[in-house]
Amino acid sequence: MSHTILLVRHGIAAAASAKMSDADRSLTPEGAHKIKRIAAGLKRLGVVPGAVLSSPLRRAQETAELLAAVLVPDGELEIYAPLAPGQRPRDVVSGLTAYRRADVIILVGHEPGMGELTSQLLTGSSSSLRLDFKKGGVAAIELGALPPRTGGRLLWFLTPKQLRLIGRHGH
C-alpha cells in the first residue's frame, strides 16, 4: 500500500516577543484566514487525510486544526512530538509506522524541519536536498511503505499562493 505524506509549514504567526514563549505564538488573523483558503485548495485537490499530525507548538496546532476542520471534519488531530523544532527527521519518519493504515497523512511543522524532512523522505538523507517552505506551503510525497524502504516520489510542491488560487477557483 502506498502512502501520501503532505508536509505543511504552519501559517503566519505572531512575532516573537519577550513576553511570550516561542511555543505559545499563535496564528495571526491573516495567517488563520490564509490557512483556511489553503485548506480549500487542498480540498479541491481531493486531499482526504487519514491522520493529521501536528508539532506541539501552538501555531502549528492551530494550522492543523484549521486544515482538519475543512478536510476531515470528523477526524482527530494528534500532537506528534517529533515535529517540534530541533527534532531529527529520521525520528519523525520512524514514528510514522504507527500510522501505516492511513493512505494520506498530513504533518504540520516548522522550517527548517519541513525542508529537512522532505529531503529525508525523498533521498534518505535530511541534507541531500534543499527545499524552503513558505508559511502555509505544502509538499506531497508518495511513499511505497511506512517506514519507507526507498526514497519517495515528489508528487507536488505548492506555495501558499498557488493553493489559495486553487481553492478560490473551486467556488
VOMIMAR-104699 format. One line per 4 residues: number of its first residue (from 1); their letters; for each residue z, y, x of N, C-alpha, C, O. Coordinates in pm, 1 decimal, m for minus. Example, Ala and Ser with C-alpha at 12.3 -4.5 7.8 and 13.67 -1.06 7.14 Angstrom:
! residues 2
1	as	780.0 m569.0 1319.0 780.0 m450.0 1230.0 780.0 m330.0 1320.0 846.5 m331.9 1423.6  708.0 m225.0 1285.0 714.0 m106.0 1367.0 787.0 3.0 1290.0 803.9 113.8 1340.9
//
This chain:
! residues 171
1	msht	0.0 m118.1 83.9 0.0 0.0 0.0 0.0 124.3 88.4 82.1 137.2 179.2  m91.1 213.8 61.3 m91.7 337.3 138.9 m1.2 441.0 73.1 30.7 432.0 m45.4  38.6 538.0 152.0 129.0 643.8 106.8 68.9 778.1 144.3 5.6 791.8 248.9  88.9 876.0 59.3 50.5 1012.2 92.4 179.0 1091.9 110.2 263.1 1098.7 20.5
5	illv	192.1 1151.6 227.3 307.7 1233.6 259.0 262.2 1379.0 254.5 168.0 1417.0 324.2  328.6 1460.2 173.0 299.7 1603.1 169.3 412.0 1676.1 241.5 528.5 1668.8 202.3  374.8 1746.3 347.2 471.1 1823.9 424.6 459.2 1968.7 379.5 350.9 2027.0 383.1  570.9 2026.2 337.1 572.1 2160.7 280.4 673.3 2246.2 356.0 788.8 2207.3 373.0
9	rhgi	628.6 2362.8 400.9 724.4 2457.5 457.2 782.2 2539.7 342.1 709.9 2578.0 250.1  910.9 2566.3 347.4 978.2 2643.5 242.5 910.4 2778.8 221.8 834.7 2825.7 306.9  939.0 2840.4 107.1 883.5 2970.5 73.9 952.9 3084.9 146.5 1043.8 3064.0 226.9  908.1 3205.8 116.4 961.9 3327.0 177.6 1109.8 3340.5 142.6 1147.2 3337.6 25.3
13	aaaa	1193.6 3355.2 245.2 1339.0 3361.0 226.4 1393.6 3497.0 266.0 1328.4 3574.8 335.6  1515.0 3523.3 219.7 1585.6 3645.7 256.7 1599.2 3652.6 408.4 1610.5 3550.2 475.8  1597.9 3773.7 460.3 1611.8 3793.3 604.3 1749.6 3747.1 650.7 1847.5 3754.2 576.5  1754.9 3700.4 773.3 1882.5 3660.7 831.3 1971.4 3784.2 846.5 1923.9 3893.9 876.0
17	sakm	2100.6 3763.6 825.6 2194.1 3875.1 843.1 2325.9 3821.7 895.8 2353.3 3701.8 890.0  2406.6 3912.8 947.0 2537.2 3873.6 999.4 2631.5 3830.0 887.6 2728.8 3759.1 912.9  2603.3 3872.1 764.0 2690.3 3841.4 650.5 2664.7 3703.2 590.5 2745.1 3653.4 511.8  2553.5 3641.9 627.7 2513.8 3516.5 563.2 2471.8 3414.9 669.3 2402.4 3449.2 765.1
21	sdad	2513.8 3291.3 651.7 2470.8 3187.3 745.7 2323.4 3155.3 719.8 2272.8 3174.7 609.3  2256.7 3106.8 822.2 2115.1 3071.4 808.6 2096.2 2968.8 697.5 1998.1 2975.1 623.4  2189.3 2874.5 685.3 2178.2 2767.9 585.1 2183.4 2821.1 442.4 2132.3 2756.7 350.7  2245.1 2938.8 422.2 2261.0 2994.4 287.8 2150.3 3089.7 245.5 2151.6 3139.5 132.9
25	rslt	2055.0 3115.8 333.5 1946.2 3206.8 298.0 1864.9 3148.2 182.8 1821.2 3033.2 189.1  1844.8 3227.8 77.8 1772.1 3180.6 m40.0 1630.6 3238.7 m43.0 1597.4 3329.7 32.9  1549.3 3184.4 m131.5 1415.7 3239.9 m151.2 1427.6 3380.0 m209.1 1518.5 3409.1 m286.8  1335.2 3465.6 m170.6 1326.9 3596.6 m233.4 1258.4 3578.4 m368.7 1196.0 3474.8 m391.7
29	pega	1268.4 3677.1 m459.7 1193.8 3665.4 m585.8 1043.6 3644.9 m561.5 979.6 3566.4 m631.5  987.7 3715.2 m462.8 845.4 3696.2 m429.6 820.9 3553.9 m379.4 721.7 3490.5 m415.3  912.8 3504.4 m295.7 898.9 3368.8 m242.6 901.0 3264.8 m353.5 821.0 3171.2 m352.6  992.5 3280.5 m449.3 1000.7 3186.0 m561.7 874.3 3193.4 m646.9 821.6 3090.2 m688.5
33	hkik	825.4 3314.3 m673.1 703.0 3331.3 m753.3 584.3 3262.0 m685.6 506.7 3192.1 m750.8  571.4 3282.0 m555.0 458.9 3220.4 m483.1 469.5 3067.8 m482.3 368.4 2998.7 m495.0  590.9 3015.1 m467.5 607.4 2869.1 m469.2 569.8 2812.8 m606.2 509.5 2705.7 m613.0  603.1 2880.9 m714.2 562.6 2834.5 m847.9 410.5 2829.3 m858.1 355.3 2736.3 m916.9
37	riaa	343.4 2927.4 m801.9 195.8 2928.5 m805.0 138.2 2820.1 m713.4 35.2 2760.5 m745.0  203.6 2794.7 m601.5 162.2 2686.0 m511.5 178.8 2552.2 m584.1 93.0 2464.6 m574.0  289.9 2536.9 m657.5 313.2 2414.6 m735.2 201.7 2393.8 m837.4 158.2 2280.9 m859.9  155.3 2503.0 m899.4 44.3 2492.0 m995.4 m81.6 2442.7 m924.5 m158.0 2363.9 m980.4
41	glkr	m103.0 2489.0 m801.7 m217.6 2441.6 m724.1 m206.7 2294.2 m691.0 m304.9 2220.6 m700.5  m87.6 2250.6 m652.2 m66.9 2107.9 m622.2 m86.4 2023.3 m747.0 m142.3 1913.8 m740.1  m40.6 2073.5 m861.1 m58.5 2000.0 m986.7 m207.4 1985.9 m1017.6 m253.1 1879.3 m1058.9  m281.7 2092.7 m997.6 m426.3 2088.8 m1023.0 m496.4 1989.5 m930.6 m598.2 1930.8 m967.3
45	lgvv	m441.5 1971.2 m810.8 m495.7 1873.3 m716.6 m453.7 1730.0 m751.8 m495.2 1634.8 m685.6  m371.2 1715.2 m856.1 m331.9 1581.7 m901.4 m210.4 1524.4 m830.6 m188.5 1403.3 m836.0  m131.1 1606.8 m764.8 m14.0 1558.5 m692.8 96.0 1520.4 m791.7 141.9 1602.9 m870.6  137.6 1392.8 m785.8 249.2 1343.3 m866.6 340.6 1264.8 m771.4 318.1 1146.3 m746.8
49	pgav	442.3 1330.8 m719.1 527.2 1263.4 m620.7 621.1 1160.5 m681.0 673.6 1178.4 m790.9  641.2 1052.2 m606.6 740.5 953.3 m643.7 876.1 989.0 m587.0 978.2 936.2 m631.2  877.9 1079.8 m487.8 1002.8 1126.3 m427.7 980.9 1267.6 m375.1 875.9 1299.0 m319.0  1081.9 1352.2 m394.2 1081.5 1487.6 m338.9 1207.0 1499.4 m253.5 1318.8 1494.1 m304.9
53	lssp	1187.9 1515.5 m123.5 1298.2 1520.8 m28.3 1303.6 1658.8 34.9 1200.4 1715.0 71.5  1424.2 1713.6 47.8 1441.1 1848.0 99.7 1540.4 1853.8 214.6 1636.9 1777.5 220.2  1514.3 1945.7 305.4 1613.7 1984.3 404.7 1738.8 2029.5 329.2 1728.6 2075.5 215.5  1856.6 2017.0 390.8 1977.7 2062.8 322.6 1992.1 2215.4 314.5 2082.0 2263.8 245.8
57	lrra	1907.3 2291.8 381.9 1919.1 2436.6 377.9 1872.6 2491.0 242.5 1777.5 2440.3 183.0  1941.1 2594.2 195.8 1921.4 2646.0 60.0 1775.9 2682.5 29.8 1725.8 2647.7 m77.1  1706.8 2751.6 121.0 1569.9 2796.1 92.9 1474.5 2677.5 75.3 1380.2 2684.4 m3.6  1499.1 2570.5 147.9 1416.7 2450.1 131.9 1449.8 2381.0 m0.4 1359.8 2335.4 m70.9
61	qeta	1577.5 2373.1 m33.9 1617.3 2310.5 m161.2 1557.4 2385.6 m279.5 1506.9 2324.2 m373.6  1563.1 2518.6 m274.5 1506.3 2597.7 m383.6 1355.5 2576.5 m393.7 1301.2 2568.3 m503.9  1287.8 2567.5 m279.8 1144.3 2539.8 m279.1 1117.2 2404.0 m342.8 1029.5 2391.2 m428.2  1192.8 2302.7 m300.9 1175.3 2166.4 m353.2 1202.9 2161.1 m503.4 1132.3 2091.9 m576.8
65	ella	1304.8 2233.5 m549.7 1336.8 2236.0 m692.8 1222.0 2295.2 m773.7 1188.0 2243.6 m880.1  1162.0 2403.2 m723.8 1050.6 2466.4 m794.8 928.7 2374.4 m798.3 860.1 2366.1 m900.2  901.5 2305.6 m687.7 789.0 2211.2 m684.0 813.9 2095.6 m780.9 725.8 2059.0 m858.6  933.6 2038.8 m775.8 966.8 1924.8 m861.8 960.5 1962.6 m1009.5 916.7 1882.2 m1091.7
69	avlv	1003.5 2083.4 m1044.1 1002.6 2126.8 m1184.3 861.7 2124.8 m1243.2 844.2 2097.9 m1362.1  762.3 2152.9 m1160.7 622.9 2154.2 m1207.0 558.0 2016.4 m1194.6 485.5 1973.3 m1284.3  583.8 1947.9 m1084.3 511.1 1823.6 m1054.4 574.6 1698.4 m1113.2 502.9 1605.7 m1151.0  706.3 1693.3 m1122.0 778.1 1577.7 m1178.4 902.4 1627.1 m1251.0 1013.8 1610.5 m1201.3
73	pdge	884.6 1687.6 m1368.2 998.2 1748.0 m1437.7 1115.6 1653.8 m1460.2 1229.9 1699.3 m1465.8  1090.6 1524.2 m1473.4 1198.7 1428.5 m1494.9 1246.2 1364.0 m1365.5 1338.1 1282.1 m1365.6  1182.0 1402.2 m1254.4 1215.6 1341.4 m1126.0 1339.2 1404.0 m1064.0 1390.0 1505.7 m1111.3  1386.0 1341.7 m958.3 1504.0 1392.2 m889.5 1468.4 1438.4 m750.8 1384.5 1379.5 m682.6
77	leiy	1533.5 1544.2 m711.1 1521.6 1597.2 m576.9 1634.0 1536.0 m494.0 1747.8 1526.8 m539.9  1602.0 1494.6 m373.0 1704.7 1439.2 m285.7 1717.4 1524.6 m161.1 1617.8 1571.3 m105.9  1840.0 1544.4 m117.6 1864.3 1611.8 9.1 1846.7 1507.1 118.4 1904.0 1398.3 112.0  1766.6 1541.7 218.6 1731.2 1448.0 325.8 1766.3 1515.4 458.6 1689.1 1595.4 511.4
81	apla	1883.3 1481.7 511.0 1938.0 1548.5 629.6 1842.3 1554.4 749.4 1843.3 1655.0 820.3  1759.6 1451.8 776.1 1670.2 1461.0 891.7 1568.5 1576.5 884.1 1505.7 1609.0 984.9  1551.4 1639.1 766.0 1458.7 1752.4 755.0 1522.8 1885.2 796.6 1454.4 1987.5 799.7  1651.6 1885.7 828.5 1718.2 2008.6 874.9 1658.2 2052.5 1008.1 1609.3 1969.1 1084.2
85	pgqr	1661.3 2181.2 1036.8 1609.4 2229.9 1165.2 1677.7 2160.2 1283.2 1797.3 2131.0 1280.0  1598.9 2134.6 1386.3 1652.5 2075.7 1508.1 1657.4 1924.3 1510.3 1696.4 1865.8 1611.3  1618.6 1858.9 1401.0 1619.7 1712.1 1397.2 1490.3 1657.6 1459.7 1389.6 1728.0 1466.8  1494.4 1534.3 1503.8 1377.5 1474.0 1567.5 1280.2 1420.0 1462.2 1321.7 1352.1 1368.3
89	prdv	1151.5 1449.9 1477.8 1052.1 1399.6 1381.3 1057.4 1248.4 1364.6 1038.7 1199.2 1253.3  1082.1 1173.8 1470.5 1084.0 1027.5 1456.0 1200.6 981.9 1369.0 1192.5 875.9 1306.9  1310.7 1060.7 1363.1 1421.9 1027.8 1273.6 1382.1 1050.4 1127.4 1421.6 974.8 1038.6  1302.9 1155.9 1104.0 1251.6 1179.9 968.5 1165.9 1061.0 926.1 1181.6 1008.1 816.0
93	vsgl	1075.8 1019.9 1014.0 981.8 911.4 983.4 1055.3 779.5 960.9 1025.5 708.2 865.1  1149.8 746.1 1046.8 1217.4 616.6 1032.8 1294.5 607.8 901.2 1303.7 500.0 842.5  1349.3 718.5 854.7 1423.0 718.1 728.9 1336.3 705.3 605.3 1386.8 675.5 497.0  1205.8 727.5 619.8 1116.1 719.9 504.1 1096.3 577.2 453.8 1044.9 556.6 343.8
97	tayr	1136.4 479.8 533.1 1125.2 340.1 492.0 1194.6 317.2 357.6 1149.0 235.5 277.6  1303.4 387.9 332.8 1377.7 373.8 207.2 1295.9 419.3 86.1 1330.8 387.8 m27.6  1187.4 492.9 110.2 1105.8 547.4 0.9 968.2 480.0 m7.5 875.3 535.5 m66.1  955.8 361.5 50.8 823.3 299.0 59.1 766.7 255.3 m75.2 648.9 220.3 m82.5
101	radv	846.2 256.0 m181.4 792.3 224.8 m314.8 716.9 343.1 m374.5 644.3 326.7 m472.6  733.0 461.7 m316.9 665.5 581.9 m367.3 526.7 595.2 m304.4 511.3 585.6 m182.7  427.2 617.4 m388.5 290.6 640.1 m338.6 279.2 777.2 m271.8 212.2 793.1 m169.8  346.4 875.6 m332.0 340.0 1013.9 m284.2 482.0 1064.2 m260.9 567.9 1054.5 m348.6
105	iilv	505.2 1118.1 m140.9 636.7 1170.9 m104.5 618.6 1314.5 m57.1 535.8 1342.5 29.6  696.8 1405.0 m114.8 696.1 1544.3 m69.8 817.8 1566.3 18.9 930.0 1531.7 m18.2  794.7 1624.4 136.8 901.4 1658.9 230.1 901.1 1810.1 247.1 799.6 1867.7 286.4  1013.0 1874.8 217.9 1022.5 2020.4 229.8 1115.1 2054.7 345.4 1230.9 2012.9 348.8
109	ghep	1061.9 2131.9 440.4 1141.1 2165.8 557.7 1101.7 2298.9 618.9 1062.0 2392.2 549.1  1113.5 2305.7 750.1 1106.3 2430.9 824.9 1010.2 2418.6 942.8 971.3 2308.5 981.8  973.1 2532.0 997.9 899.0 2533.9 1123.3 999.3 2552.4 1236.3 1099.7 2620.9 1216.9  976.2 2494.3 1353.4 856.4 2420.4 1392.6 858.3 2273.2 1351.5 766.6 2198.3 1385.2
113	gmge	962.2 2231.3 1278.9 977.0 2090.5 1243.2 861.9 2032.2 1164.3 823.2 1917.9 1188.4  805.2 2108.6 1069.2 694.1 2055.8 989.2 571.3 2030.9 1077.1 503.2 1929.5 1061.5  543.5 2122.3 1168.6 431.1 2103.8 1260.1 451.6 1984.3 1351.4 359.0 1906.9 1375.6  573.9 1969.6 1402.3 604.4 1855.2 1489.6 596.8 1724.2 1411.7 549.1 1623.5 1464.1
117	ltsq	643.3 1725.1 1287.5 638.0 1605.2 1204.0 493.3 1567.4 1172.1 458.4 1449.4 1169.5  410.4 1667.6 1148.2 267.7 1641.6 1125.2 207.6 1572.3 1246.9 136.4 1472.8 1233.2  236.1 1624.5 1365.5 186.3 1563.3 1488.6 236.8 1419.8 1502.0 160.8 1329.9 1537.9  365.4 1398.5 1473.0 424.8 1264.0 1482.5 351.8 1165.7 1389.6 319.6 1053.9 1429.8
121	lltg	326.2 1208.1 1266.1 262.7 1118.6 1168.5 116.1 1091.5 1202.0 65.2 982.7 1174.8  48.7 1189.2 1260.4 m93.2 1171.8 1290.2 m119.2 1103.3 1424.4 m216.1 1028.7 1438.4  m32.2 1128.6 1523.8 m61.3 1081.3 1659.7 44.8 988.9 1718.2 20.7 924.2 1820.1  163.2 981.8 1654.3 273.1 904.2 1710.8 356.8 983.8 1809.3 454.3 931.5 1863.2
125	ssss	320.8 1109.7 1834.1 395.8 1197.4 1924.3 415.9 1332.1 1855.9 323.6 1384.7 1793.8  536.2 1387.9 1867.0 564.8 1515.1 1799.9 503.8 1635.2 1871.8 507.9 1746.9 1820.3  447.1 1612.7 1991.3 394.1 1726.2 2067.8 245.6 1716.2 2100.3 194.2 1800.2 2174.2  175.0 1616.6 2047.8 32.5 1599.3 2079.4 m57.2 1698.6 2008.8 m165.8 1730.2 2057.5
129	lrld	m13.1 1747.5 1895.3 m96.5 1830.4 1808.4 m16.5 1952.7 1769.2 104.2 1943.6 1746.7  m83.0 2068.2 1760.6 m11.3 2190.7 1722.2 m67.1 2243.0 1591.0 m180.5 2290.7 1586.1  12.7 2234.2 1483.6 m22.8 2292.3 1354.5 88.7 2387.9 1314.3 206.2 2351.0 1315.6  52.4 2509.5 1279.0 151.4 2608.3 1236.3 145.3 2622.5 1085.1 40.8 2655.5 1029.1
133	fkkg	256.7 2597.6 1020.1 266.5 2609.0 875.3 309.3 2750.2 837.2 410.4 2800.4 886.5  233.1 2813.3 750.5 278.4 2938.6 689.7 383.7 2901.1 585.0 391.4 2785.8 542.8  464.4 2998.6 543.6 565.0 2969.9 441.1 494.6 2930.0 311.4 418.4 3008.1 254.4  521.3 2806.7 265.4 454.4 2754.0 147.2 329.0 2673.9 179.8 263.3 2623.0 89.0
137	gvaa	295.0 2661.7 307.3 179.6 2581.1 347.8 207.4 2433.1 329.6 322.2 2389.3 337.1  101.0 2355.6 305.5 116.1 2212.6 277.3 11.1 2131.6 352.2 m107.0 2166.4 352.8  55.2 2023.5 415.2 m34.8 1925.6 476.2 m18.6 1794.0 401.8 93.3 1753.6 370.2  m129.8 1727.1 373.6 m127.2 1595.6 309.6 m178.0 1492.9 410.5 m288.0 1505.4 464.1
141	ielg	m96.2 1392.1 434.8 m128.0 1289.4 533.7 m119.7 1152.5 467.9 m22.3 1120.9 399.5  m221.7 1072.7 489.2 m222.3 935.8 436.9 m174.4 840.7 545.4 m222.2 844.6 658.8  m79.0 754.9 508.9 m26.9 652.5 599.3 m55.1 515.5 540.1 m49.0 496.8 418.6  m85.7 420.7 625.9 m113.0 285.3 579.8 11.6 210.8 537.9 5.0 119.8 455.2
145	alpp	126.3 248.8 594.8 251.6 179.3 565.0 368.8 269.2 601.3 353.7 366.3 675.4  485.5 235.5 548.0 610.6 301.2 588.5 704.9 193.7 639.0 734.6 100.1 564.7  753.0 203.0 761.3 717.1 304.0 860.0 573.4 285.4 907.0 520.8 174.3 902.3  508.6 394.4 953.0 369.4 383.2 996.0 357.0 298.8 1122.7 435.4 312.3 1216.6
149	rtgg	256.5 211.7 1122.4 228.9 129.7 1240.2 121.3 193.3 1327.3 110.9 164.2 1446.4  42.2 279.8 1266.7 m61.9 352.5 1340.1 m59.6 497.4 1292.1 9.9 531.4 1196.3  m135.9 581.1 1359.5 m142.3 720.9 1319.9 m199.8 736.3 1180.1 m283.3 657.0 1136.5  m154.5 838.3 1111.6 m202.4 866.2 976.7 m335.3 940.4 979.3 m392.7 966.9 1084.9
153	rllw	m381.8 972.7 860.0 m508.9 1044.1 843.2 m480.0 1173.5 768.4 m421.6 1171.7 660.0  m521.5 1286.2 827.0 m502.3 1415.1 761.9 m600.6 1425.7 646.3 m722.0 1425.7 667.1  m548.2 1434.9 524.4 m633.3 1449.1 406.2 m672.3 1594.8 385.7 m788.4 1625.4 358.4  m573.9 1685.4 399.1 m599.8 1828.2 392.6 m479.8 1905.2 444.3 m368.0 1853.9 449.2
157	fltp	m505.6 2030.6 483.3 m402.1 2121.2 531.8 m437.0 2257.1 472.3 m531.1 2322.8 516.7  m360.1 2299.1 370.8 m394.1 2419.5 296.0 m289.5 2529.1 313.3 m169.5 2503.3 322.6  m339.2 2651.6 317.3 m250.0 2767.0 326.5 m191.7 2795.1 188.1 m244.2 2747.6 87.4  m83.6 2872.0 183.5 m27.5 2908.5 53.4 m129.6 2983.6 m32.8 m137.6 2961.2 m153.5
161	kqlr	m205.9 3070.9 28.6 m305.2 3147.5 m48.0 m408.9 3054.9 m110.7 m445.2 3072.7 m227.0  m457.0 2956.0 m34.9 m554.7 2861.5 m89.5 m495.3 2784.8 m208.1 m561.9 2766.5 m310.1  m371.0 2740.5 m194.7 m307.7 2664.9 m303.0 m285.9 2751.9 m426.3 m302.9 2705.2 m538.9  m248.5 2878.1 m405.8 m230.3 2967.9 m520.7 m362.5 2991.9 m591.6 m366.7 2999.8 m714.4
165	ligr	m470.9 3003.6 m515.0 m603.4 3021.6 m577.3 m644.5 2898.6 m657.1 m698.7 2911.0 m766.9  m619.0 2780.0 m602.5 m649.7 2656.1 m673.5 m572.3 2651.5 m805.6 m627.1 2614.2 m909.4  m445.3 2689.5 m800.3 m362.5 2689.2 m920.5 m408.7 2790.3 m1023.3 m405.8 2763.8 m1143.5  m451.4 2905.9 m975.9 m494.8 3011.7 m1067.7 m623.1 2972.1 m1141.8 m639.6 3003.3 m1259.8
169	hgh	m711.4 2904.8 m1073.0 m837.8 2866.9 m1136.2 m823.4 2748.5 m1230.1 m919.8 2706.8 m1294.4  m702.4 2694.8 m1237.5 m677.2 2581.9 m1328.0 m638.5 2626.2 m1466.7 m626.7 2543.0 m1556.6  m618.3 2754.9 m1486.7 m572.3 2802.8 m1618.9 m682.0 2868.2 m1697.0 m659.5 2913.3 m1809.3
//
